[in-house]
Amino acid sequence: MKDTTKEKLTAFQEKIRIFPGSTLKWIALITMIIDHVAAALLYPCMEAGIYGPFDYDFWLVVYRIMRNIGRIAFPIYCFLLVEGYHYTRNKWKYLRNLAIFALVSEVPFDMAFESEVVFWNYQNVFLNLLISLLTIMTVDWALQKFCKKDKGLVHDLCWLIPTAIGGVIALVTFSDYYFFGTILTVILYRFYHNRILQGIIGYLVFTFEPWCFPSFILLQMYNGKRGRQYKYFFYAAYPVHLLIIVAIRYFCFGLGVVL
């Protein structure tokens, strides 16, 4: 998709845009870890009757708060995926990196959330991001090959057909967030030059998770700069933190993995 327009900002929008991409990455990573600690460590301990000095009801409240905080992460990752695609000089390398970490992360993901080394009915979030990236790449290809105008039936079909196919693939592969992740990514890409519409339509897609609302506020605060880069740190943090959770669950609480 060519950059034929530039977003017009109000004075208020210019004032609140204070976060570089690196800050958004940290927010997404921290909120995701909070979510995963609740889902893959706290909840299994609760189900096993490991409460410590507090009762089940107390930990249930803590669990719900942590899961709600975790809803912030995924929309930010989708947004950063679109930003990365927009600015990368090598889209195929970007795709390759997502594919590698989708593969590397699957066993840690299954061990953390299903207590099995291999579980075929639920796949990690990197797979969803990979499918979403392929989807917007296909949209771009279709627009360049079949569409000579920026509107009309053919233009709309160039958006709708790849999105539908990507959504179905995300659904049948049981990737995390299923087709919702693919649709959200396409919306963020479609309205790339209108951050307000990105936020409004994006949140409408994700109203089944109302606590993700802060993430769409944070997107309005992105200043378009990359910030400090850590290369593959944010990729590796995903499988590594899952393995740490699995290790803590086993060595500290005796909750293992079914081989």
LOMARLO-259535 format. One record per residue (C-alpha): residue in three letters; chain; x, y, z. Coordinates in steps of 0.05 Angstrom, whole numbers, plus 32768, in hexadecimal, padded with zeros to 4 digits. Example, Ala and Ser with C-alpha at 12.3 -4.5 7.8 and 13.67 -1.06 7.14 Angstrom:
% residues 2
atom res: ALA | chain: A | c1: 80F6 | c2: 7FA6 | c3: 809C
atom res: SER | chain: A | c1: 8111 | c2: 7FEB | c3: 808F
This chain:
% residues 259
atom res: MET | chain: A | c1: 8000 | c2: 8000 | c3: 8000
atom res: LYS | chain: A | c1: 8020 | c2: 8041 | c3: 7FEA
atom res: ASP | chain: A | c1: 8027 | c2: 807D | c3: 8017
atom res: THR | chain: A | c1: 7FFB | c2: 80AE | c3: 7FF0
atom res: THR | chain: A | c1: 7FE0 | c2: 80D3 | c3: 802C
atom res: LYS | chain: A | c1: 7FF9 | c2: 80ED | c3: 806D
atom res: GLU | chain: A | c1: 7FD3 | c2: 80F0 | c3: 80AE
atom res: LYS | chain: A | c1: 7FBE | c2: 8136 | c3: 80C2
atom res: LEU | chain: A | c1: 7FC7 | c2: 8141 | c3: 810D
atom res: THR | chain: A | c1: 7FA5 | c2: 816F | c3: 813D
atom res: ALA | chain: A | c1: 7FCD | c2: 8194 | c3: 8171
atom res: PHE | chain: A | c1: 7FB3 | c2: 8164 | c3: 81A6
atom res: GLN | chain: A | c1: 7FC9 | c2: 8127 | c3: 817D
atom res: GLU | chain: A | c1: 800F | c2: 8144 | c3: 8173
atom res: LYS | chain: A | c1: 8014 | c2: 8151 | c3: 81BE
atom res: ILE | chain: A | c1: 8001 | c2: 810B | c3: 81D5
atom res: ARG | chain: A | c1: 802E | c2: 80E6 | c3: 81A4
atom res: ILE | chain: A | c1: 8066 | c2: 80D9 | c3: 81D3
atom res: PHE | chain: A | c1: 8075 | c2: 808E | c3: 81CE
atom res: PRO | chain: A | c1: 80A6 | c2: 806F | c3: 819D
atom res: GLY | chain: A | c1: 809C | c2: 8029 | c3: 8184
atom res: SER | chain: A | c1: 80CD | c2: 800D | c3: 81B7
atom res: THR | chain: A | c1: 80A2 | c2: 8026 | c3: 81F1
atom res: LEU | chain: A | c1: 8064 | c2: 8006 | c3: 81D3
atom res: LYS | chain: A | c1: 808B | c2: 7FC5 | c3: 81CC
atom res: TRP | chain: A | c1: 809D | c2: 7FC7 | c3: 8216
atom res: ILE | chain: A | c1: 8055 | c2: 7FD5 | c3: 822A
atom res: ALA | chain: A | c1: 803D | c2: 7F9B | c3: 81FF
atom res: LEU | chain: A | c1: 8072 | c2: 7F6C | c3: 821A
atom res: ILE | chain: A | c1: 8066 | c2: 7F7D | c3: 8263
atom res: THR | chain: A | c1: 801A | c2: 7F78 | c3: 825E
atom res: MET | chain: A | c1: 8021 | c2: 7F37 | c3: 8238
atom res: ILE | chain: A | c1: 804E | c2: 7F19 | c3: 826E
atom res: ILE | chain: A | c1: 801D | c2: 7F2E | c3: 82A4
atom res: ASP | chain: A | c1: 7FE6 | c2: 7F0B | c3: 827D
atom res: HIS | chain: A | c1: 800F | c2: 7ECC | c3: 8273
atom res: VAL | chain: A | c1: 8024 | c2: 7EC8 | c3: 82BC
atom res: ALA | chain: A | c1: 7FDB | c2: 7EC9 | c3: 82CE
atom res: ALA | chain: A | c1: 7FC5 | c2: 7E96 | c3: 829A
atom res: ALA | chain: A | c1: 8000 | c2: 7E66 | c3: 829C
atom res: LEU | chain: A | c1: 8018 | c2: 7E6B | c3: 82E4
atom res: LEU | chain: A | c1: 7FE5 | c2: 7E89 | c3: 8313
atom res: TYR | chain: A | c1: 7FA8 | c2: 7E65 | c3: 82F8
atom res: PRO | chain: A | c1: 7FC8 | c2: 7E1F | c3: 82F7
atom res: CYS | chain: A | c1: 7FDE | c2: 7E2B | c3: 833F
atom res: MET | chain: A | c1: 7F97 | c2: 7E3F | c3: 8352
atom res: GLU | chain: A | c1: 7F7B | c2: 7E01 | c3: 8332
atom res: ALA | chain: A | c1: 7FAE | c2: 7DD6 | c3: 8357
atom res: GLY | chain: A | c1: 7F98 | c2: 7DF5 | c3: 8399
atom res: ILE | chain: A | c1: 7FD9 | c2: 7E1C | c3: 83A4
atom res: TYR | chain: A | c1: 7FBF | c2: 7E5C | c3: 83C4
atom res: GLY | chain: A | c1: 7FF5 | c2: 7E70 | c3: 83F6
atom res: PRO | chain: A | c1: 7FDB | c2: 7E9E | c3: 842E
atom res: PHE | chain: A | c1: 7F9F | c2: 7EB4 | c3: 8405
atom res: ASP | chain: A | c1: 7F60 | c2: 7E90 | c3: 83ED
atom res: TYR | chain: A | c1: 7F48 | c2: 7E7E | c3: 83A8
atom res: ASP | chain: A | c1: 7F1A | c2: 7EBA | c3: 83A2
atom res: PHE | chain: A | c1: 7F54 | c2: 7EEA | c3: 83AF
atom res: TRP | chain: A | c1: 7F7F | c2: 7ECB | c3: 8379
atom res: LEU | chain: A | c1: 7F44 | c2: 7ECA | c3: 8349
atom res: VAL | chain: A | c1: 7F3E | c2: 7F16 | c3: 834E
atom res: VAL | chain: A | c1: 7F89 | c2: 7F1C | c3: 8343
atom res: TYR | chain: A | c1: 7F84 | c2: 7EED | c3: 8308
atom res: ARG | chain: A | c1: 7F4D | c2: 7F15 | c3: 82E7
atom res: ILE | chain: A | c1: 7F71 | c2: 7F57 | c3: 82F0
atom res: MET | chain: A | c1: 7FB1 | c2: 7F3A | c3: 82D1
atom res: ARG | chain: A | c1: 7F8B | c2: 7F1D | c3: 8296
atom res: ASN | chain: A | c1: 7F68 | c2: 7F5F | c3: 828A
atom res: ILE | chain: A | c1: 7FAB | c2: 7F83 | c3: 828A
atom res: GLY | chain: A | c1: 7FC3 | c2: 7F50 | c3: 8257
atom res: ARG | chain: A | c1: 7F8D | c2: 7F64 | c3: 8225
atom res: ILE | chain: A | c1: 7FB6 | c2: 7FA2 | c3: 8216
atom res: ALA | chain: A | c1: 7FEF | c2: 7F7C | c3: 81F4
atom res: PHE | chain: A | c1: 7FD4 | c2: 7F5D | c3: 81B5
atom res: PRO | chain: A | c1: 7FB7 | c2: 7F9B | c3: 8191
atom res: ILE | chain: A | c1: 7FFA | c2: 7FBD | c3: 819D
atom res: TYR | chain: A | c1: 801E | c2: 7F83 | c3: 817D
atom res: CYS | chain: A | c1: 7FF0 | c2: 7F86 | c3: 8141
atom res: PHE | chain: A | c1: 7FFD | c2: 7FD0 | c3: 813B
atom res: LEU | chain: A | c1: 8049 | c2: 7FC6 | c3: 813F
atom res: LEU | chain: A | c1: 8044 | c2: 7F8F | c3: 810B
atom res: VAL | chain: A | c1: 8025 | c2: 7FC1 | c3: 80DB
atom res: GLU | chain: A | c1: 8059 | c2: 7FF5 | c3: 80EC
atom res: GLY | chain: A | c1: 8090 | c2: 7FC3 | c3: 80E2
atom res: TYR | chain: A | c1: 8074 | c2: 7FAE | c3: 809E
atom res: HIS | chain: A | c1: 806D | c2: 7FF7 | c3: 8089
atom res: TYR | chain: A | c1: 80B6 | c2: 8009 | c3: 8099
atom res: THR | chain: A | c1: 80DD | c2: 7FC9 | c3: 808E
atom res: ARG | chain: A | c1: 810C | c2: 7FC7 | c3: 8053
atom res: ASN | chain: A | c1: 8106 | c2: 7F7C | c3: 804D
atom res: LYS | chain: A | c1: 80BF | c2: 7F62 | c3: 8055
atom res: TRP | chain: A | c1: 80D3 | c2: 7F1A | c3: 8047
atom res: LYS | chain: A | c1: 8107 | c2: 7F1C | c3: 807F
atom res: TYR | chain: A | c1: 80D1 | c2: 7F38 | c3: 80AD
atom res: LEU | chain: A | c1: 80A4 | c2: 7EFE | c3: 8099
atom res: ARG | chain: A | c1: 80DC | c2: 7ECC | c3: 80A3
atom res: ASN | chain: A | c1: 80EA | c2: 7EE5 | c3: 80EA
atom res: LEU | chain: A | c1: 80A1 | c2: 7EDE | c3: 80FD
atom res: ALA | chain: A | c1: 809F | c2: 7E98 | c3: 80E0
atom res: ILE | chain: A | c1: 80DE | c2: 7E83 | c3: 8106
atom res: PHE | chain: A | c1: 80C4 | c2: 7E9C | c3: 8149
atom res: ALA | chain: A | c1: 807F | c2: 7E7F | c3: 813C
atom res: LEU | chain: A | c1: 80A1 | c2: 7E3B | c3: 8136
atom res: VAL | chain: A | c1: 80D2 | c2: 7E45 | c3: 816F
atom res: SER | chain: A | c1: 809B | c2: 7E5E | c3: 819E
atom res: GLU | chain: A | c1: 8068 | c2: 7E26 | c3: 8194
atom res: VAL | chain: A | c1: 8084 | c2: 7DF3 | c3: 81C5
atom res: PRO | chain: A | c1: 808E | c2: 7E27 | c3: 81FD
atom res: PHE | chain: A | c1: 8048 | c2: 7E40 | c3: 81EF
atom res: ASP | chain: A | c1: 8029 | c2: 7DFA | c3: 81F2
atom res: MET | chain: A | c1: 8050 | c2: 7DEA | c3: 8232
atom res: ALA | chain: A | c1: 803A | c2: 7E2A | c3: 8253
atom res: PHE | chain: A | c1: 7FF0 | c2: 7E2B | c3: 8241
atom res: GLU | chain: A | c1: 7FDE | c2: 7DE2 | c3: 8235
atom res: SER | chain: A | c1: 8013 | c2: 7DBF | c3: 825F
atom res: GLU | chain: A | c1: 8025 | c2: 7D95 | c3: 8222
atom res: VAL | chain: A | c1: 8062 | c2: 7D95 | c3: 81F6
atom res: VAL | chain: A | c1: 8038 | c2: 7D95 | c3: 81B7
atom res: PHE | chain: A | c1: 7FEF | c2: 7DAC | c3: 81B4
atom res: TRP | chain: A | c1: 7FD0 | c2: 7DB4 | c3: 8170
atom res: ASN | chain: A | c1: 7F8F | c2: 7DD9 | c3: 8182
atom res: TYR | chain: A | c1: 7FAC | c2: 7E1B | c3: 8198
atom res: GLN | chain: A | c1: 7FE8 | c2: 7E3F | c3: 8179
atom res: ASN | chain: A | c1: 8013 | c2: 7E79 | c3: 8190
atom res: VAL | chain: A | c1: 8009 | c2: 7EC2 | c3: 817F
atom res: PHE | chain: A | c1: 8045 | c2: 7EC4 | c3: 814F
atom res: LEU | chain: A | c1: 801D | c2: 7E98 | c3: 8120
atom res: ASN | chain: A | c1: 7FE4 | c2: 7ECA | c3: 8120
atom res: LEU | chain: A | c1: 8013 | c2: 7F03 | c3: 8113
atom res: LEU | chain: A | c1: 8034 | c2: 7EDB | c3: 80DB
atom res: ILE | chain: A | c1: 7FF0 | c2: 7ECE | c3: 80BA
atom res: SER | chain: A | c1: 7FDE | c2: 7F17 | c3: 80C3
atom res: LEU | chain: A | c1: 801E | c2: 7F2E | c3: 80A2
atom res: LEU | chain: A | c1: 8013 | c2: 7EFF | c3: 8068
atom res: THR | chain: A | c1: 7FCD | c2: 7F1B | c3: 8062
atom res: ILE | chain: A | c1: 7FE2 | c2: 7F63 | c3: 805B
atom res: MET | chain: A | c1: 801A | c2: 7F4F | c3: 802B
atom res: THR | chain: A | c1: 7FE5 | c2: 7F2C | c3: 8001
atom res: VAL | chain: A | c1: 7FB9 | c2: 7F6A | c3: 8003
atom res: ASP | chain: A | c1: 7FF3 | c2: 7F94 | c3: 7FE9
atom res: TRP | chain: A | c1: 8001 | c2: 7F61 | c3: 7FB2
atom res: ALA | chain: A | c1: 7FB8 | c2: 7F60 | c3: 7F9D
atom res: LEU | chain: A | c1: 7FB2 | c2: 7FAC | c3: 7F9C
atom res: GLN | chain: A | c1: 7FF0 | c2: 7FB3 | c3: 7F71
atom res: LYS | chain: A | c1: 7FDC | c2: 7F7B | c3: 7F40
atom res: PHE | chain: A | c1: 7F91 | c2: 7F85 | c3: 7F39
atom res: CYS | chain: A | c1: 7F7E | c2: 7FCB | c3: 7F50
atom res: LYS | chain: A | c1: 7F8D | c2: 800B | c3: 7F2B
atom res: LYS | chain: A | c1: 7F5F | c2: 8037 | c3: 7F55
atom res: ASP | chain: A | c1: 7F5B | c2: 8045 | c3: 7F9F
atom res: LYS | chain: A | c1: 7F11 | c2: 8035 | c3: 7FA2
atom res: GLY | chain: A | c1: 7EDC | c2: 8009 | c3: 7F82
atom res: LEU | chain: A | c1: 7EC9 | c2: 7FC0 | c3: 7F85
atom res: VAL | chain: A | c1: 7F0C | c2: 7FA4 | c3: 7F6F
atom res: HIS | chain: A | c1: 7F30 | c2: 7FCF | c3: 7FA3
atom res: ASP | chain: A | c1: 7F01 | c2: 7FB6 | c3: 7FDA
atom res: LEU | chain: A | c1: 7F09 | c2: 7F6D | c3: 7FC4
atom res: CYS | chain: A | c1: 7F55 | c2: 7F75 | c3: 7FC6
atom res: TRP | chain: A | c1: 7F4C | c2: 7F84 | c3: 8010
atom res: LEU | chain: A | c1: 7F13 | c2: 7F55 | c3: 8021
atom res: ILE | chain: A | c1: 7F29 | c2: 7F14 | c3: 8000
atom res: PRO | chain: A | c1: 7F6F | c2: 7F10 | c3: 801E
atom res: THR | chain: A | c1: 7F52 | c2: 7F24 | c3: 8062
atom res: ALA | chain: A | c1: 7F1E | c2: 7EED | c3: 805E
atom res: ILE | chain: A | c1: 7F51 | c2: 7EB9 | c3: 804A
atom res: GLY | chain: A | c1: 7F82 | c2: 7ECF | c3: 8080
atom res: GLY | chain: A | c1: 7F4A | c2: 7ECD | c3: 80B4
atom res: VAL | chain: A | c1: 7F36 | c2: 7E87 | c3: 80A0
atom res: ILE | chain: A | c1: 7F7F | c2: 7E6F | c3: 80A4
atom res: ALA | chain: A | c1: 7F87 | c2: 7E8F | c3: 80E9
atom res: LEU | chain: A | c1: 7F47 | c2: 7E6B | c3: 80FF
atom res: VAL | chain: A | c1: 7F56 | c2: 7E26 | c3: 80E4
atom res: THR | chain: A | c1: 7F9D | c2: 7E27 | c3: 80FE
atom res: PHE | chain: A | c1: 7F84 | c2: 7E39 | c3: 8144
atom res: SER | chain: A | c1: 7FB3 | c2: 7E73 | c3: 8149
atom res: ASP | chain: A | c1: 7FAD | c2: 7EA0 | c3: 8186
atom res: TYR | chain: A | c1: 7F75 | c2: 7ED4 | c3: 817C
atom res: TYR | chain: A | c1: 7F5E | c2: 7EAE | c3: 813E
atom res: PHE | chain: A | c1: 7F42 | c2: 7EDA | c3: 8106
atom res: PHE | chain: A | c1: 7F3A | c2: 7F17 | c3: 8134
atom res: GLY | chain: A | c1: 7F85 | c2: 7F23 | c3: 8131
atom res: THR | chain: A | c1: 7F87 | c2: 7F21 | c3: 80E6
atom res: ILE | chain: A | c1: 7F4B | c2: 7F4F | c3: 80DF
atom res: LEU | chain: A | c1: 7F68 | c2: 7F80 | c3: 8111
atom res: THR | chain: A | c1: 7FAB | c2: 7F82 | c3: 80EC
atom res: VAL | chain: A | c1: 7F8A | c2: 7F8F | c3: 80AA
atom res: ILE | chain: A | c1: 7F60 | c2: 7FC8 | c3: 80C8
atom res: LEU | chain: A | c1: 7F9F | c2: 7FE7 | c3: 80E6
atom res: TYR | chain: A | c1: 7FC0 | c2: 7FE2 | c3: 80A2
atom res: ARG | chain: A | c1: 7F84 | c2: 7FFB | c3: 807B
atom res: PHE | chain: A | c1: 7F7E | c2: 803A | c3: 80A6
atom res: TYR | chain: A | c1: 7FC8 | c2: 8043 | c3: 80AE
atom res: HIS | chain: A | c1: 7FC4 | c2: 808E | c3: 80A3
atom res: ASN | chain: A | c1: 7F89 | c2: 8099 | c3: 80D2
atom res: ARG | chain: A | c1: 7F9C | c2: 8085 | c3: 8119
atom res: ILE | chain: A | c1: 7F57 | c2: 8098 | c3: 8134
atom res: LEU | chain: A | c1: 7F33 | c2: 8069 | c3: 8105
atom res: GLN | chain: A | c1: 7F67 | c2: 8034 | c3: 8115
atom res: GLY | chain: A | c1: 7F54 | c2: 803A | c3: 815E
atom res: ILE | chain: A | c1: 7F08 | c2: 803E | c3: 8156
atom res: ILE | chain: A | c1: 7EFF | c2: 8005 | c3: 8123
atom res: GLY | chain: A | c1: 7F36 | c2: 7FDC | c3: 8143
atom res: TYR | chain: A | c1: 7F14 | c2: 7FDF | c3: 8187
atom res: LEU | chain: A | c1: 7ED1 | c2: 7FCE | c3: 8169
atom res: VAL | chain: A | c1: 7EEF | c2: 7F8E | c3: 814D
atom res: PHE | chain: A | c1: 7F0B | c2: 7F7E | c3: 8192
atom res: THR | chain: A | c1: 7ECE | c2: 7F90 | c3: 81BD
atom res: PHE | chain: A | c1: 7ECC | c2: 7F48 | c3: 81D4
atom res: GLU | chain: A | c1: 7F09 | c2: 7F5C | c3: 81FD
atom res: PRO | chain: A | c1: 7EF4 | c2: 7FA0 | c3: 8219
atom res: TRP | chain: A | c1: 7F32 | c2: 7FA6 | c3: 8244
atom res: CYS | chain: A | c1: 7F5D | c2: 7FAE | c3: 8205
atom res: PHE | chain: A | c1: 7F44 | c2: 7FF6 | c3: 8201
atom res: PRO | chain: A | c1: 7F83 | c2: 8015 | c3: 821F
atom res: SER | chain: A | c1: 7FAD | c2: 7FF7 | c3: 81E7
atom res: PHE | chain: A | c1: 7F87 | c2: 8021 | c3: 81B3
atom res: ILE | chain: A | c1: 7F93 | c2: 805F | c3: 81DD
atom res: LEU | chain: A | c1: 7FDD | c2: 804F | c3: 81DF
atom res: LEU | chain: A | c1: 7FDE | c2: 8049 | c3: 8193
atom res: GLN | chain: A | c1: 7FC7 | c2: 8091 | c3: 818F
atom res: MET | chain: A | c1: 8006 | c2: 80A4 | c3: 81B7
atom res: TYR | chain: A | c1: 8037 | c2: 8084 | c3: 8186
atom res: ASN | chain: A | c1: 8065 | c2: 80B9 | c3: 8168
atom res: GLY | chain: A | c1: 807B | c2: 8093 | c3: 812B
atom res: LYS | chain: A | c1: 80C2 | c2: 8089 | c3: 8143
atom res: ARG | chain: A | c1: 80E3 | c2: 8045 | c3: 814E
atom res: GLY | chain: A | c1: 8106 | c2: 8056 | c3: 8190
atom res: ARG | chain: A | c1: 813F | c2: 802B | c3: 81AA
atom res: GLN | chain: A | c1: 8143 | c2: 7FE9 | c3: 8186
atom res: TYR | chain: A | c1: 8154 | c2: 7FA6 | c3: 81A7
atom res: LYS | chain: A | c1: 8156 | c2: 7F7D | c3: 8167
atom res: TYR | chain: A | c1: 813D | c2: 7F37 | c3: 8177
atom res: PHE | chain: A | c1: 8131 | c2: 7F42 | c3: 81C2
atom res: PHE | chain: A | c1: 80E6 | c2: 7F4C | c3: 81BB
atom res: TYR | chain: A | c1: 80E0 | c2: 7F0F | c3: 818E
atom res: ALA | chain: A | c1: 8108 | c2: 7EE3 | c3: 81BE
atom res: ALA | chain: A | c1: 80E4 | c2: 7EFD | c3: 81FC
atom res: TYR | chain: A | c1: 80A5 | c2: 7ED8 | c3: 81E7
atom res: PRO | chain: A | c1: 80BD | c2: 7E90 | c3: 81E9
atom res: VAL | chain: A | c1: 80EF | c2: 7E9F | c3: 8221
atom res: HIS | chain: A | c1: 80BC | c2: 7EBB | c3: 8252
atom res: LEU | chain: A | c1: 808E | c2: 7E80 | c3: 8245
atom res: LEU | chain: A | c1: 80C7 | c2: 7E4F | c3: 8255
atom res: ILE | chain: A | c1: 80D5 | c2: 7E75 | c3: 8295
atom res: ILE | chain: A | c1: 808C | c2: 7E70 | c3: 82AA
atom res: VAL | chain: A | c1: 808D | c2: 7E25 | c3: 829C
atom res: ALA | chain: A | c1: 80CD | c2: 7E1D | c3: 82C5
atom res: ILE | chain: A | c1: 80B1 | c2: 7E44 | c3: 8300
atom res: ARG | chain: A | c1: 8070 | c2: 7E1C | c3: 82FE
atom res: TYR | chain: A | c1: 8097 | c2: 7DDB | c3: 82FF
atom res: PHE | chain: A | c1: 80D0 | c2: 7DE9 | c3: 832F
atom res: CYS | chain: A | c1: 80AB | c2: 7E15 | c3: 8360
atom res: PHE | chain: A | c1: 8066 | c2: 7DF6 | c3: 835F
atom res: GLY | chain: A | c1: 8070 | c2: 7DB0 | c3: 8343
atom res: LEU | chain: A | c1: 8041 | c2: 7DBA | c3: 8308
atom res: GLY | chain: A | c1: 8061 | c2: 7D98 | c3: 82CD
atom res: VAL | chain: A | c1: 8054 | c2: 7D8B | c3: 8284
atom res: VAL | chain: A | c1: 8033 | c2: 7D4D | c3: 8265
atom res: LEU | chain: A | c1: 8065 | c2: 7D2C | c3: 8236
